[in-house]
Amino acid sequence: MEVALNTDIVNGEPIFVAVMSDVTERIKVEEAVAKEQERLKDILATSPVGVAISVDGVVKFSNPSMVQMGFKTGEKTINAYVDPQSRQRFLDRLNRDGKVLNFETQLRNKDGQPIDIIAFAYHYDYKGSQAILGWAIDITHRKAMENELRESRAKFRRLVEELGGRFVVFSHKPDGEILFMSEGVSSVFGLNREDVQGQPWQDAFNWLPGERKKEEAFRTFLQNEFNSHEVELSFIHADGSKRVVLISEHAVLDDDGRIVTIDGIMEDITVRKETERILAQAKEAAEEATRAKSDFLANMSHEIRTPMNAIIGLSYLALQGDLNEKQRSYIDKVHHSADYLLGILNDILDFSKIEAGKLNMEYTNFFLEDIFDHIADVVGLKAQEAGLQLMFDLPSTLPTPLVGDPLRLGQVLLNLGNNAVKFTPKGEVVISVRVSKESETAVTFQFAIRDTGIGMTKKQQEKLFKHFSQADTSITRKYGGAGLGLAISKSLTEMMSGRIWLESTPDAGSTFFFTACFEKQPNVDQLACPIRKAAPLHILVADANVTARSIFFEMLTGFGFTADLADSPEAAYQLLEQQNHTRPYDLVILDYSFSNASGIDIARTMQANAPSIHAPMVILVSAYSNMNLMHEAKSVEIIKDVLSKPIMPSILFDTIMRVKEGKFRRESRSMRRQNKIIQTSARLKTARVLIVEDNDINQDVAADLLANHGIDYRIAENGQAALEMLEKDHFDGVLMDCQMPVMDGYTATRKIREDKRFKDLPIIAMTADVMAGDREKSMAAGMNDHIGKPIRVQELFKAMDKWIKPSSSMQPAPSQKTENKLGNIPGINITAGMETVQGNQELYLKLLRKFYNRYHDFEKEF
């Protein structure tokens, strides 16, 4: 109720007039309006849409969202614009049209950062003044997404442009018979269009196994008459490479709705798939670093292998010549040291491959004793320099012809053997092998590498087998090392289906154990020594080292011999004196090092007492053999041979047989390999080989390897020169380097294969590219085989024997003895020089020129 009270004068008397009104409805309306106003205020306060009113360029009202966007009550609107000209265009459109819709511009938000907005505005009467009512929406995020989408589309367009010529248009019947195929089938599949048309869809291309299941989905598409269909299929290109194609297809219907043909397009998306893979990997910074490291290692490997090829190749060639004993020893050590350096390089590459999960195991025939021969050369030299005894405890009954990865097994043994020597100040290192499991076709060995070194605590042992980790920092400072060897060994043993562990006591030494599984070579005598053929002998072993005596006793009894052991010269003399009452000794195995006498002194005493005491023949053994020792041993008649520790059972057996029974040594495996090379080279003497190599030293190495075996050759310094020589002359095979100037080996091979005359010409890659995938790259280019540098002679001739078939019309290479047309050159023995190069006058002249070019100023420089 509302009461209105007024006063009035009636008949001269004042009166009060009261008017009462029912205002219930009005109050309800006012309350509703007030609530609506509050609701509108809440909406404006919480709305993400900015709302503002401005008069004469000054903000009179601004909701929180608009304040966030830079319009603050009481401030000039022009201050909020990034570009003042944009504000003027906004006002011009408002004055012209009376409104502004979807106007995009940039403002500075309350933090001063530029933002993208879309604005709307109308003229508005605000408290009697002409004003502008405006709305704004922050579209910064949307613009960023649009820009990202635009960039993605641009990248995709570029990708499509790069894939020009990667498309095939096709049409085939519902039953799969191909009606039409565009010319793109040549580049995408490497096939001729005429050969494909008329063929069944599923048989026309070399799809990978498993892709047939996707064909079933294709049949489902036909049965259900879907309008379109896409599928990715993998196949083998005609050049042998694996590729992926995206097939987009649709049904073509007749008036009755029946499928007439299936038309579509195929796109080679191999590059795109690879690009996607690389882009995915690029998201991880660690993988970026891994790729960069891998590239560095590949380049380093290539650069190191090139000079290593010269060192290993030339030292091999030198060993084939006439050298005196000292020269042969020096060159042999150079050759083995280069092999060892190559092993270090391979270790570094292997660590990188292990990290990347790309280390593969080989599956090849090898002999266990060959592995230990190499260990004896490498670790034995280190042990001798450190004043240690290295011994092998290898039962003569071990199966030695195996199938597996000899390089990886040798790698683990080298790592553990070198560590044992490094951490053993004095004493001995013993490497032993036992069979832990055996069947008719396979065997599992347990290897043990025991030393008498510094040992380790339990806490120190916990840090082993991890990358870049050693027992503690003091060991790193004292002994050096990067801490990679044990980690690599752990990975390799696991890849050989084995495991690795250790037992160690501080100041008492350590023993590292590992197991490895191998298959046996079929149809090969598994024993290293033909024990059954040996006559029973009675042998005296005199050695101060208890481990050595034990090993000798086990080997000799394994041969079927009997043996007595003596730990000192006095004990040896006593046993020799007792021969008259017991069985005489057939042989004495005598160590060189005793505390009070040398083995040679003991042998002299035995020889001097021969009239009264039987003096058996002596095999002298020493952990520290050298040229002086061998020369001194020759002065004692009963010393028939000198062996260096560690001694393989087969070597000991052969030596005993030769000394006691006058038998020749068994043909060693190295001799058999050399004879195989000789047989191969004899067959290849009627062949003509083209060497394609840019490095002059590597040219000499390859040329001399062939010339030394009587094989005719010519040299091309790059791929282009090789093409020109093939046009002019006949060759039975090509040894092709891959990295060369002018034209590399891959390009040259592809061009050679384009000529039908050379489709069957054997091409063997001879390259320093030995990273993962390099062999596949050579095969994809059209090469027949791939051998890595440094060149292994056996591997080279094995590949040549496999692929190169000499032409029957070719005559054998010229005889080593050729007429000397060079005349006489003062200071040069031409006859000896020509014999060295087997009468190859062209090669001899080339070497003379190189010698002159390199050393013609030698006298002045010296």
KALINHU-V153278 format. One record per residue. N is the residue number from 0. RES is the residue in three letters. PSI is psi in whole degrees, 0 to 359 (NA if undefined). Layout:
n;res;psi
N;RES;PSI
N;RES;PSI
This chain:
n;res;psi
0;MET;138
1;GLU;130
2;VAL;129
3;ALA;118
4;LEU;126
5;ASN;161
6;THR;153
7;ASP;167
8;ILE;117
9;VAL;122
10;ASN;38
11;GLY;3
12;GLU;135
13;PRO;139
14;ILE;162
15;PHE;131
16;VAL;124
17;ALA;128
18;VAL;121
19;MET;131
20;SER;146
21;ASP;107
22;VAL;21
23;THR;313
24;GLU;320
25;ARG;319
26;ILE;321
27;LYS;319
28;VAL;316
29;GLU;319
30;GLU;322
31;ALA;319
32;VAL;318
33;ALA;318
34;LYS;320
35;GLU;321
36;GLN;319
37;GLU;320
38;ARG;319
39;LEU;321
40;LYS;317
41;ASP;319
42;ILE;314
43;LEU;326
44;ALA;330
45;THR;352
46;SER;137
47;PRO;346
48;VAL;126
49;GLY;137
50;VAL;134
51;ALA;152
52;ILE;129
53;SER;147
54;VAL;123
55;ASP;39
56;GLY;12
57;VAL;136
58;VAL;123
59;LYS;329
60;PHE;142
61;SER;123
62;ASN;168
63;PRO;320
64;SER;321
65;MET;325
66;VAL;318
67;GLN;327
68;MET;358
69;GLY;354
70;PHE;106
71;LYS;134
72;THR;131
73;GLY;350
74;GLU;160
75;LYS;141
76;THR;329
77;ILE;336
78;ASN;339
79;ALA;344
80;TYR;137
81;VAL;317
82;ASP;107
83;PRO;330
84;GLN;329
85;SER;321
86;ARG;322
87;GLN;321
88;ARG;324
89;PHE;313
90;LEU;322
91;ASP;317
92;ARG;323
93;LEU;317
94;ASN;328
95;ARG;317
96;ASP;349
97;GLY;358
98;LYS;161
99;VAL;128
100;LEU;138
101;ASN;50
102;PHE;117
103;GLU;133
104;THR;183
105;GLN;137
106;LEU;166
107;ARG;122
108;ASN;183
109;LYS;340
110;ASP;1
111;GLY;6
112;GLN;140
113;PRO;138
114;ILE;154
115;ASP;135
116;ILE;163
117;ILE;128
118;ALA;152
119;PHE;146
120;ALA;151
121;TYR;159
122;HIS;148
123;TYR;142
124;ASP;113
125;TYR;106
126;LYS;44
127;GLY;358
128;SER;146
129;GLN;124
130;ALA;175
131;ILE;124
132;LEU;122
133;GLY;152
134;TRP;148
135;ALA;140
136;ILE;129
137;ASP;115
138;ILE;23
139;THR;313
140;HIS;318
141;ARG;320
142;LYS;320
143;ALA;319
144;MET;322
145;GLU;318
146;ASN;318
147;GLU;318
148;LEU;321
149;ARG;317
150;GLU;321
151;SER;318
152;ARG;321
153;ALA;319
154;LYS;318
155;PHE;320
156;ARG;317
157;ARG;320
158;LEU;316
159;VAL;319
160;GLU;321
161;GLU;337
162;LEU;20
163;GLY;135
164;GLY;11
165;ARG;21
166;PHE;147
167;VAL;124
168;VAL;136
169;PHE;164
170;SER;134
171;HIS;161
172;LYS;165
173;PRO;331
174;ASP;0
175;GLY;353
176;GLU;126
177;ILE;124
178;LEU;323
179;PHE;144
180;MET;127
181;SER;171
182;GLU;341
183;GLY;344
184;VAL;336
185;SER;315
186;SER;324
187;VAL;315
188;PHE;347
189;GLY;26
190;LEU;157
191;ASN;137
192;ARG;319
193;GLU;328
194;ASP;337
195;VAL;318
196;GLN;134
197;GLY;348
198;GLN;155
199;PRO;139
200;TRP;315
201;GLN;342
202;ASP;350
203;ALA;336
204;PHE;155
205;ASN;73
206;TRP;148
207;LEU;156
208;PRO;140
209;GLY;339
210;GLU;345
211;ARG;329
212;LYS;326
213;LYS;333
214;GLU;327
215;GLU;321
216;ALA;325
217;PHE;320
218;ARG;322
219;THR;320
220;PHE;317
221;LEU;316
222;GLN;325
223;ASN;0
224;GLU;45
225;PHE;154
226;ASN;328
227;SER;163
228;HIS;138
229;GLU;141
230;VAL;146
231;GLU;130
232;LEU;141
233;SER;144
234;PHE;168
235;ILE;119
236;HIS;161
237;ALA;335
238;ASP;3
239;GLY;353
240;SER;151
241;LYS;131
242;ARG;168
243;VAL;137
244;VAL;141
245;LEU;122
246;ILE;121
247;SER;121
248;GLU;158
249;HIS;157
250;ALA;139
251;VAL;119
252;LEU;152
253;ASP;186
254;ASP;336
255;ASP;4
256;GLY;12
257;ARG;147
258;ILE;126
259;VAL;307
260;THR;165
261;ILE;116
262;ASP;153
263;GLY;192
264;ILE;141
265;MET;133
266;GLU;128
267;ASP;106
268;ILE;21
269;THR;313
270;VAL;319
271;ARG;316
272;LYS;319
273;GLU;320
274;THR;317
275;GLU;320
276;ARG;317
277;ILE;319
278;LEU;323
279;ALA;318
280;GLN;326
281;ALA;344
282;LYS;338
283;GLU;119
284;ALA;326
285;ALA;322
286;GLU;327
287;GLU;314
288;ALA;323
289;THR;317
290;ARG;318
291;ALA;319
292;LYS;320
293;SER;318
294;ASP;317
295;PHE;316
296;LEU;322
297;ALA;315
298;ASN;317
299;MET;316
300;SER;314
301;HIS;317
302;GLU;324
303;ILE;322
304;ARG;331
305;THR;306
306;PRO;331
307;MET;326
308;ASN;320
309;ALA;317
310;ILE;310
311;ILE;317
312;GLY;313
313;LEU;325
314;SER;324
315;TYR;314
316;LEU;321
317;ALA;323
318;LEU;341
319;GLN;347
320;GLY;185
321;ASP;108
322;LEU;148
323;ASN;174
324;GLU;318
325;LYS;316
326;GLN;317
327;ARG;322
328;SER;316
329;TYR;310
330;ILE;323
331;ASP;320
332;LYS;322
333;VAL;314
334;HIS;313
335;HIS;324
336;SER;322
337;ALA;321
338;ASP;319
339;TYR;318
340;LEU;320
341;LEU;323
342;GLY;322
343;ILE;316
344;LEU;316
345;ASN;326
346;ASP;315
347;ILE;316
348;LEU;323
349;ASP;320
350;PHE;317
351;SER;318
352;LYS;322
353;ILE;315
354;GLU;320
355;ALA;357
356;GLY;28
357;LYS;13
358;LEU;124
359;ASN;148
360;MET;141
361;GLU;165
362;TYR;90
363;THR;160
364;ASN;139
365;PHE;170
366;PHE;131
367;LEU;322
368;GLU;333
369;ASP;323
370;ILE;315
371;PHE;332
372;ASP;316
373;HIS;319
374;ILE;320
375;ALA;320
376;ASP;313
377;VAL;302
378;VAL;325
379;GLY;320
380;LEU;319
381;LYS;318
382;ALA;318
383;GLN;317
384;GLU;330
385;ALA;0
386;GLY;29
387;LEU;159
388;GLN;125
389;LEU;126
390;MET;148
391;PHE;128
392;ASP;89
393;LEU;109
394;PRO;143
395;SER;348
396;THR;7
397;LEU;135
398;PRO;124
399;THR;334
400;PRO;108
401;LEU;169
402;VAL;124
403;GLY;213
404;ASP;96
405;PRO;327
406;LEU;316
407;ARG;321
408;LEU;313
409;GLY;326
410;GLN;316
411;VAL;315
412;LEU;321
413;LEU;315
414;ASN;311
415;LEU;322
416;GLY;315
417;ASN;321
418;ASN;317
419;ALA;318
420;VAL;318
421;LYS;322
422;PHE;19
423;THR;103
424;PRO;325
425;LYS;158
426;GLY;233
427;GLU;160
428;VAL;127
429;VAL;126
430;ILE;120
431;SER;157
432;VAL;136
433;ARG;151
434;VAL;122
435;SER;338
436;LYS;136
437;GLU;142
438;SER;186
439;GLU;333
440;THR;349
441;ALA;162
442;VAL;144
443;THR;122
444;PHE;149
445;GLN;117
446;PHE;145
447;ALA;131
448;ILE;104
449;ARG;138
450;ASP;168
451;THR;39
452;GLY;211
453;ILE;340
454;GLY;181
455;MET;153
456;THR;168
457;LYS;321
458;LYS;319
459;GLN;324
460;GLN;329
461;GLU;338
462;LYS;353
463;LEU;167
464;PHE;18
465;LYS;150
466;HIS;135
467;PHE;37
468;SER;136
469;GLN;178
470;ALA;315
471;ASP;173
472;THR;332
473;SER;326
474;ILE;318
475;THR;317
476;ARG;320
477;LYS;317
478;TYR;347
479;GLY;188
480;GLY;152
481;ALA;351
482;GLY;27
483;LEU;333
484;GLY;311
485;LEU;324
486;ALA;317
487;ILE;317
488;SER;320
489;LYS;314
490;SER;319
491;LEU;319
492;THR;321
493;GLU;325
494;MET;340
495;MET;24
496;SER;36
497;GLY;193
498;ARG;168
499;ILE;142
500;TRP;177
501;LEU;160
502;GLU;133
503;SER;146
504;THR;129
505;PRO;134
506;ASP;9
507;ALA;349
508;GLY;175
509;SER;154
510;THR;119
511;PHE;129
512;PHE;146
513;PHE;153
514;THR;155
515;ALA;144
516;CYS;139
517;PHE;156
518;GLU;157
519;LYS;146
520;GLN;129
521;PRO;149
522;ASN;33
523;VAL;137
524;ASP;120
525;GLN;343
526;LEU;141
527;ALA;333
528;CYS;134
529;PRO;74
530;ILE;321
531;ARG;336
532;LYS;354
533;ALA;137
534;ALA;144
535;PRO;126
536;LEU;155
537;HIS;120
538;ILE;140
539;LEU;130
540;VAL;121
541;ALA;109
542;ASP;133
543;ALA;341
544;ASN;122
545;VAL;324
546;THR;317
547;ALA;316
548;ARG;317
549;SER;318
550;ILE;314
551;PHE;317
552;PHE;317
553;GLU;319
554;MET;314
555;LEU;316
556;THR;330
557;GLY;331
558;PHE;351
559;GLY;12
560;PHE;166
561;THR;152
562;ALA;143
563;ASP;151
564;LEU;139
565;ALA;134
566;ASP;4
567;SER;164
568;PRO;322
569;GLU;317
570;ALA;324
571;ALA;315
572;TYR;319
573;GLN;316
574;LEU;325
575;LEU;323
576;GLU;332
577;GLN;357
578;GLN;326
579;ASN;337
580;HIS;349
581;THR;199
582;ARG;130
583;PRO;149
584;TYR;137
585;ASP;336
586;LEU;150
587;VAL;127
588;ILE;112
589;LEU;122
590;ASP;150
591;TYR;328
592;SER;110
593;PHE;159
594;SER;329
595;ASN;2
596;ALA;160
597;SER;160
598;GLY;326
599;ILE;321
600;ASP;320
601;ILE;318
602;ALA;322
603;ARG;318
604;THR;316
605;MET;316
606;GLN;322
607;ALA;329
608;ASN;10
609;ALA;322
610;PRO;326
611;SER;333
612;ILE;133
613;HIS;127
614;ALA;99
615;PRO;162
616;MET;151
617;VAL;136
618;ILE;114
619;LEU;133
620;VAL;147
621;SER;145
622;ALA;352
623;TYR;50
624;SER;146
625;ASN;176
626;MET;322
627;ASN;320
628;LEU;315
629;MET;321
630;HIS;318
631;GLU;323
632;ALA;330
633;LYS;341
634;SER;350
635;VAL;118
636;GLU;321
637;ILE;348
638;ILE;112
639;LYS;344
640;ASP;160
641;VAL;126
642;LEU;145
643;SER;134
644;LYS;148
645;PRO;150
646;ILE;127
647;MET;145
648;PRO;319
649;SER;322
650;ILE;316
651;LEU;315
652;PHE;314
653;ASP;318
654;THR;317
655;ILE;315
656;MET;318
657;ARG;317
658;VAL;314
659;LYS;318
660;GLU;3
661;GLY;20
662;LYS;151
663;PHE;154
664;ARG;145
665;ARG;146
666;GLU;118
667;SER;163
668;ARG;326
669;SER;323
670;MET;321
671;ARG;320
672;ARG;318
673;GLN;321
674;ASN;324
675;LYS;319
676;ILE;319
677;ILE;317
678;GLN;317
679;THR;314
680;SER;329
681;ALA;320
682;ARG;330
683;LEU;1
684;LYS;338
685;THR;4
686;ALA;157
687;ARG;124
688;VAL;137
689;LEU;120
690;ILE;120
691;VAL;105
692;GLU;133
693;ASP;335
694;ASN;124
695;ASP;325
696;ILE;317
697;ASN;330
698;GLN;314
699;ASP;317
700;VAL;308
701;ALA;317
702;ALA;317
703;ASP;324
704;LEU;316
705;LEU;315
706;ALA;321
707;ASN;340
708;HIS;17
709;GLY;25
710;ILE;130
711;ASP;145
712;TYR;163
713;ARG;159
714;ILE;133
715;ALA;134
716;GLU;352
717;ASN;177
718;GLY;322
719;GLN;318
720;ALA;325
721;ALA;318
722;LEU;318
723;GLU;321
724;MET;325
725;LEU;329
726;GLU;329
727;LYS;337
728;ASP;165
729;HIS;137
730;PHE;147
731;ASP;347
732;GLY;162
733;VAL;131
734;LEU;111
735;MET;117
736;ASP;154
737;CYS;323
738;GLN;105
739;MET;154
740;PRO;170
741;VAL;296
742;MET;125
743;ASP;172
744;GLY;327
745;TYR;312
746;THR;316
747;ALA;318
748;THR;316
749;ARG;320
750;LYS;324
751;ILE;317
752;ARG;338
753;GLU;337
754;ASP;119
755;LYS;336
756;ARG;333
757;PHE;19
758;LYS;334
759;ASP;8
760;LEU;122
761;PRO;127
762;ILE;119
763;ILE;120
764;ALA;132
765;MET;90
766;THR;159
767;ALA;2
768;ASP;102
769;VAL;17
770;MET;169
771;ALA;129
772;GLY;346
773;ASP;322
774;ARG;316
775;GLU;325
776;LYS;320
777;SER;317
778;MET;320
779;ALA;331
780;ALA;346
781;GLY;9
782;MET;157
783;ASN;329
784;ASP;171
785;HIS;117
786;ILE;139
787;GLY;155
788;LYS;148
789;PRO;146
790;ILE;128
791;ARG;121
792;VAL;315
793;GLN;317
794;GLU;320
795;LEU;309
796;PHE;332
797;LYS;316
798;ALA;317
799;MET;319
800;ASP;326
801;LYS;322
802;TRP;327
803;ILE;121
804;LYS;109
805;PRO;140
806;SER;137
807;SER;336
808;SER;347
809;MET;143
810;GLN;152
811;PRO;155
812;ALA;152
813;PRO;150
814;SER;153
815;GLN;331
816;LYS;109
817;THR;158
818;GLU;135
819;ASN;108
820;LYS;15
821;LEU;347
822;GLY;203
823;ASN;135
824;ILE;118
825;PRO;131
826;GLY;355
827;ILE;125
828;ASN;91
829;ILE;323
830;THR;313
831;ALA;321
832;GLY;317
833;MET;325
834;GLU;324
835;THR;321
836;VAL;19
837;GLN;39
838;GLY;8
839;ASN;95
840;GLN;324
841;GLU;315
842;LEU;320
843;TYR;317
844;LEU;319
845;LYS;317
846;LEU;322
847;LEU;317
848;ARG;316
849;LYS;320
850;PHE;317
851;TYR;314
852;ASN;326
853;ARG;327
854;TYR;16
855;HIS;339
856;ASP;19
857;PHE;318
858;GLU;317
859;LYS;315
860;GLU;325
861;PHE;NA
